[in-house]
């Protein structure tokens, strides 16, 4: 078993992912929480602001009102990264990821991220990002407006990645390197939430 302590620094703003509507969040998102206690914790952490539209995605808030992200966002990023890197056959940056089998089960059962609530450290205020979403339907193309809270480039977060086998450490480093291209939060395909990192002593 090993622990890798990392400071992540956003190179682009990151968008919130939680629905600002507690009923929607409870039904579609928090229902995936492993037990009732963590489900209630996630619903309570939304901190719905009556002045903001219910369709907006936000960051959960801690007891002092500070925004954070849940640790499972990092694990989800690892799965996304490994899946993408496996398509880069022969690339140096994917040397270890392209060889691993059943990577989702390995990430679920052998790679853990601490703490559960990952603090977002930044100066200034929470921002806002509005963008159009286009979709093809049976009635033709439809456009909707998406609205999200943001934290700025330069935001840092400190995490500890625990691997149950040292064999997975090189994989974790490949996945973290991939954060330069596709990062965390919503609208990742546009580069939002991309990051660099440093390993802390």
C-alpha positions, 0 to 999 in steps of 0.5 A: 500500500502507498500514499501519494500526496498531490496538490492539484492546480487548475489551469482553467476555471472549473465548473460545478457539477451538483444540481441546485435543485435538491429534489432533482439531486436527491432523485438522480444523483444522491441516490447513487450514494452508498448509504442513506447517511451519505445520501443525506449529507450530499443533499444537505451540502448543496446549499440551495440559494433561492436567488439562483435558478434551480437549473444551475449546477453548483459546488457543494458547501461545507459547514462554513459555506466554503465550496468543495468537491467530493472525492468521487469526482477524482475517481471518476476522472481516473476512469475517464483518463484510463479509458482515453489513454487505452486508445493511445496505443504505443504512446509514452504517456499511456505506457502503463494504462494501455496494459491494464485490464478491468481498470474500472474495477481496479479504480473502484476497489484498489485506488482511493482518494482522501479526504471525502470533501476536497477543499477548493482554495482560491482568492476572489469570488465564485464565478458563473459560466453560461453556455448553449447546449445543442442536441438533436431530437426527433423534432430537430436541433434544440438549444438550451442554456446551461448555467454553472458556478465556477472557481477560477484558474489557480484554484488548488486542492490537496488530495491523498491518493491511496493505492492498495498495491505499489504497482498502481502508482505509475498508473495514477501518475499517468492519469494525473498527467492527463489532467493537462488535457481534460480535467474536472467538472462540467464542460471538460471537453472544452478544456474547463477544469484542466490542471497541473499537479505537484507531488507533495513531500 
